[in-house]
């Protein structure tokens, strides 16, 4: 089985602290979240963070300075919260 199917080793893992400005930028990609649109929320928020931070999704984990907010229901959006995209990424 190819190596890319396995979790990265601790040496390969990258953890990024996502600060306020990048969180605000990422919120622009959110149309709704799994709390207010269970059927339409198909993307994990960390996929948006990959795009906003230009990071490799295979080895990157995120720590948010504070939760993002859903523009529809105003609930907290965390790294693994599923969202509906407002725009394509």
N, C-alpha and C positions, 0 to 999 in steps of 0.2 A: 504494500500500500504506500502511495507517495507520502512524503514528509509533510506536505501542506495540510493533510487531514488530521494532524496531531496538534495539540496545544503547544504554543511556543514554550521553550525553556525559560526559567526565570531570567537568564542572561539576555534572552531575546525580547522579553516583555517590555513594553513601554507604557508608563502611566503618566497621563497628562492632567494637570489641574486646569480646568476650563474656567477662566475668569469672566467677570460680568460682561464685558463687551462682546466676547465670543458667544456667550449664552444669548445675549440680545440678538446677535446676528443669526444664530441658529433658530431662535423663536420665529423668525421671518419665514421659515420653511414649514411651520406648523399650521395646518388648517383646522384640525381637531385632534383629539386624543382618544385613547381606548375607553376613557370614562364617559365621554359624551357621544362617541361614534364607534361602537364596538365592531360593526361590520366593515367600516371604511378604514380603520386604523390598521395598516398592514406593514409599516416600516418601524423598526426600533429607532428611537431617538439617537442612539449612538451611531447610526448610519449617517445621520445629518452631521453629527459632531465630526465624523471622519472627513466629511467634505469641507466643513468650515475650518478645521485645523489642518487639512491636507495631510492627514496621517494614514498609515497603513492599517486597514481594518483587521488584518490577520494577527497583528501583534500589539495593538493599542487598546488600553482600557482608560476610562475617564473618571475623574472625580470632579463634580461640579462645585463651584464656589457657593452656589445656591441653586435651588431648583429653577428650571425654566417654567413658564406658565403657558397653559393652553389659551389661545386667544378666544376660543369659543366658550369654554366653561370655567376658565380661570383656575383650574386645578393644577397641582404640581406635576411637572413632567420631569422624570428622572432618566438616567442613562438608558435603562431597559424598557421604558414606557413606549408602547406602540402608538404611532401617530398616523394621521392622514396628511400627505404632503400638500402644501399650498402651491408649490411649484416643483417642477421636476429637478432632481439633483443629478 
